[in-house]
Amino acid sequence: MDPARDVSLLTNSLLERMRAGDSAAETELFGHLGEQLRLIAHRHMLGQKPGHTLQTTALVHEAWLKLCGAKGRAFDDRVHFLRVAARAMRNVLIDHARAKATQRRGGLRRVDLDPADAGVSIDNVQFLAAMEDAMTRLQAIDPQMGKVAELRCFAGATHEEIAAVLGVSARTVERSWRGARAWLQKELDGSA
């Protein structure tokens, strides 16, 4: 018996129950995937300044509300759910950083601030925005590379998991990841 396969089957069963409108399945799914969601959130929080007002657990909960609050949303499988969860976390962090920057500027009134006094890392805000823009451009240029990069960077999926989701070989995923990583690095270096 393969433990990874068992986890995947249980997750898929819970996702199917959620699609059917079983609200208890949401609670079970959170209990089942909660640790993986915290690991993804932890990865996202590593790039944030110490003392960030949004903590890992809060990031998980914000993303969970976005995922389960959207009626009619269906997930194909565990990897698809985790990919969408990673994207939701990224969006929560971007929204949070933008809101903090706006709050520090006094709402509609523009105020010049020293980044050290801003209470939010301008570099992090700029990096998150640049990463979001670069991922969007990569998706438009090469959808497969974009999906591979999103699953690797934000969902923490392995090459084998990505291969299963995309219906390609793990070797193809490795090549796509190398290309995506090089392209993203070039794009982000250019925007720095």
C-alpha positions as CSV (number, residue, x, y, z in Angstrom):
1,M,0.0,0.0,0.0
2,D,1.3,3.4,-1.0
3,P,0.8,6.1,1.7
4,A,1.0,9.0,-0.8
5,R,-1.6,7.3,-2.9
6,D,-3.9,6.8,0.1
7,V,-3.5,10.5,1.1
8,S,-4.3,11.5,-2.5
9,L,-7.4,9.3,-2.6
10,L,-8.7,10.6,0.7
11,T,-8.2,14.2,-0.4
12,N,-9.9,13.6,-3.7
13,S,-12.8,12.0,-1.8
14,L,-13.1,15.0,0.4
15,L,-13.0,17.4,-2.6
16,E,-15.7,15.4,-4.3
17,R,-17.9,15.7,-1.2
18,M,-17.3,19.4,-1.1
19,R,-18.4,19.7,-4.7
20,A,-21.5,17.9,-3.7
21,G,-22.2,20.5,-1.0
22,D,-21.1,18.6,2.1
23,S,-20.0,21.3,4.5
24,A,-18.5,18.7,6.9
25,A,-16.1,17.8,4.2
26,E,-14.5,21.3,4.3
27,T,-13.7,20.8,8.0
28,E,-12.3,17.3,7.4
29,L,-10.2,18.7,4.4
30,F,-8.8,21.4,6.6
31,G,-7.9,18.9,9.3
32,H,-6.3,16.7,6.6
33,L,-4.4,19.3,4.6
34,G,-3.9,21.9,7.4
35,E,-0.3,21.0,8.0
36,Q,0.6,21.2,4.3
37,L,-1.2,24.6,4.1
38,R,0.9,25.8,7.0
39,L,4.1,24.7,5.3
40,I,3.1,26.5,2.2
41,A,2.2,29.6,4.2
42,H,5.5,29.3,6.1
43,R,7.4,29.3,2.8
44,H,5.5,32.5,1.8
45,M,6.3,34.1,5.1
46,L,10.1,33.4,5.0
47,G,10.6,36.3,2.7
48,Q,8.7,38.7,5.0
49,K,10.3,41.1,7.5
50,P,10.4,40.0,11.1
51,G,7.4,41.4,13.0
52,H,5.1,41.1,10.0
53,T,1.6,41.8,11.2
54,L,0.2,38.8,9.3
55,Q,1.3,35.5,10.9
56,T,1.5,32.1,9.2
57,T,-1.8,30.8,10.8
58,A,-3.6,34.0,9.8
59,L,-2.4,33.6,6.3
60,V,-3.7,30.0,6.2
61,H,-7.1,31.1,7.5
62,E,-7.3,34.0,5.1
63,A,-6.5,31.8,2.1
64,W,-9.0,29.1,3.4
65,L,-11.8,31.7,3.6
66,K,-11.0,32.7,0.0
67,L,-11.0,29.1,-1.2
68,C,-14.1,27.8,0.6
69,G,-16.0,31.1,0.5
70,A,-16.2,31.0,-3.3
71,K,-19.4,29.1,-4.2
72,G,-19.2,26.8,-7.1
73,R,-15.5,26.4,-7.0
74,A,-14.3,22.9,-7.8
75,F,-10.9,21.4,-7.5
76,D,-9.6,18.5,-9.7
77,D,-7.4,16.9,-7.1
78,R,-5.1,17.5,-4.1
79,V,-2.3,19.2,-6.2
80,H,-4.8,21.5,-7.9
81,F,-6.3,22.5,-4.5
82,L,-2.8,23.2,-3.1
83,R,-1.8,25.2,-6.2
84,V,-5.0,27.3,-5.8
85,A,-4.3,27.7,-2.1
86,A,-0.7,28.8,-2.7
87,R,-2.0,31.4,-5.2
88,A,-4.6,32.6,-2.7
89,M,-1.9,33.0,0.0
90,R,0.2,34.9,-2.5
91,N,-2.7,37.2,-3.2
92,V,-3.5,37.7,0.5
93,L,0.2,38.8,1.1
94,I,0.1,41.1,-1.9
95,D,-3.2,42.6,-0.7
96,H,-1.9,42.9,2.8
97,A,1.3,44.6,1.7
98,R,-0.6,47.0,-0.5
99,A,-3.0,47.9,2.3
100,K,-0.2,48.5,4.7
101,A,1.6,50.7,2.2
102,T,-1.7,52.6,1.6
103,Q,-2.3,52.9,5.3
104,R,1.2,54.3,5.8
105,R,0.6,56.8,3.1
106,G,-2.5,58.0,4.9
107,G,-5.1,56.6,2.5
108,L,-5.7,59.0,-0.3
109,R,-3.1,61.5,0.7
110,R,0.4,60.9,-0.6
111,V,3.2,61.1,1.9
112,D,6.9,60.4,1.2
113,L,8.2,57.8,3.6
114,D,11.6,56.4,4.4
115,P,11.2,52.6,3.8
116,A,12.9,51.9,7.1
117,D,10.0,53.9,8.8
118,A,7.2,52.4,6.8
119,G,6.5,49.4,8.9
120,V,6.2,47.3,5.8
121,S,9.1,46.3,3.6
122,I,8.9,48.2,0.4
123,D,11.3,45.7,-1.1
124,N,8.9,42.9,-0.2
125,V,5.9,44.7,-1.7
126,Q,7.9,45.4,-4.9
127,F,9.1,41.8,-5.0
128,L,5.7,40.3,-4.6
129,A,4.2,42.6,-7.2
130,A,7.2,41.9,-9.6
131,M,6.8,38.2,-9.0
132,E,3.0,38.3,-9.7
133,D,3.6,40.3,-12.9
134,A,6.4,37.9,-14.0
135,M,4.3,34.8,-13.3
136,T,1.4,36.3,-15.4
137,R,3.7,37.1,-18.3
138,L,5.2,33.6,-18.1
139,Q,1.7,32.0,-18.2
140,A,1.0,34.1,-21.3
141,I,4.2,33.2,-23.1
142,D,4.3,29.5,-22.1
143,P,1.3,28.1,-20.2
144,Q,3.1,24.9,-19.3
145,M,6.1,26.6,-17.9
146,G,3.8,29.0,-16.0
147,K,1.9,26.1,-14.4
148,V,5.2,24.3,-13.5
149,A,6.6,27.4,-11.9
150,E,3.4,28.1,-9.9
151,L,3.2,24.5,-8.7
152,R,6.9,24.4,-7.7
153,C,7.2,27.9,-6.2
154,F,3.9,28.3,-4.5
155,A,2.4,24.9,-3.9
156,G,5.7,23.1,-3.2
157,A,4.8,20.2,-5.5
158,T,7.4,17.7,-6.6
159,H,8.3,17.1,-10.2
160,E,6.4,13.8,-10.1
161,E,3.2,15.5,-8.7
162,I,3.4,18.2,-11.4
163,A,3.9,15.6,-14.1
164,A,0.8,13.8,-12.9
165,V,-1.3,17.0,-12.9
166,L,-0.1,18.1,-16.3
167,G,0.0,14.6,-17.9
168,V,3.6,14.8,-18.9
169,S,6.8,13.0,-17.8
170,A,8.8,14.1,-14.8
171,R,11.7,14.8,-17.2
172,T,9.6,17.2,-19.1
173,V,8.7,19.0,-15.9
174,E,12.4,19.2,-14.9
175,R,13.2,20.8,-18.3
176,S,10.2,23.2,-18.0
177,W,11.2,24.1,-14.4
178,R,14.8,24.9,-15.5
179,G,13.5,27.1,-18.3
180,A,10.9,28.8,-16.1
181,R,13.4,29.4,-13.2
182,A,15.9,31.0,-15.6
183,W,13.3,33.1,-17.2
184,L,11.8,34.3,-13.9
185,Q,15.3,35.1,-12.5
186,K,16.1,37.2,-15.6
187,E,12.8,39.0,-15.4
188,L,13.1,39.6,-11.6
189,D,16.7,40.8,-12.0
190,G,15.6,43.2,-14.6
191,S,12.9,44.7,-12.4
192,A,15.1,45.0,-9.3
